[in-house]
Amino acid sequence: MPEITRFYGIIIKLFFGDHPPPHFHAVYGEYIALFDINTLNVIEGDLPPRARKLVVEWAENYQTELKTIWETQKFKKLPPLE
């Protein structure tokens, strides 16, 4: 699974050809959550509240790029949350 970015111990990954809805995976230690790219809601799994907030903040900045990566299945690294 390609790693899109990494920040504050959180790794963002995206599987190509994965099941709908369009989503990405956020890994933080032993926690894993799948986030819907369109709504930025957790659709599976869980993260601690602070980590979830950071992921959503990052995803709001790169939502358009995440949609493009999902639709085109062309890997692209994205900047971390600063």
N, C-alpha and C positions, 0 to 999 in steps of 0.2 A: 504494500500500500504506500503510495508516494506521500512523503512528508511535505506539506505545503509551507508550514512555518513552525517556529518554536519560540515561546516566550514565557518567562516566569515559571519554568518547570512544566508548562503545558505544551503538548505536541498536537498539532492539527494535521490530520491526514484525510485523504479522500481516495476511495476505491473507484476505479473506472469500471463501468458496467455493473455497478451495485444496484440493489433493488430500489424502486421508488419509495417515497418521494425523494427528490434531490436532497442530499444531506452530506455532512462531513462528520468525522469522528474527532473528538477531543479526548486526549489521554492525559491524566494528571495522577502520577503515582499508580495506585491500584484502582483508581476510578476511571471509568470510560463512559462517555455519553455521546449519543448521536444527535446532532442538531439539524433541523429542517432548514435548508438554505433560504427558503422563501419567507418563513415566519420567525426563524431563529429560536424556535421553541425546542426543548429537549423532547425527542420522540422515543428515546430508549436509553436506559442507563441513568447515571447520576453523577454529579460533580458536587464538591462542597460549594456553598453559596458564593464565596469570594471568587473561586476559580470560574464558576458559571458566569458571574458578572463580567470577568475579564474576557472570557471567550465571546460573549455577546457584544461587548464593546469593540473587540477586534473585528468580529464578523460584520457589524454595522458599517465599518469602514471599507470592507472588501466584499460586500455582498454581491455587487455586480460582477466582480472578477470570479467569485466562487460559482456563480450561475454560469458564466462563460466556460470555466474549466469543466463543469459538470456536462454542459451541453456539447462542447467540442471534443471532450476527452483528450485535451492537449494539456500536458503537465506544465505548470508554471509555479515557481516559488513566489510567495508573497511576503512582504515585510512583516516583521513582528510588531506586536503592540509596544508602543514606546511611552 
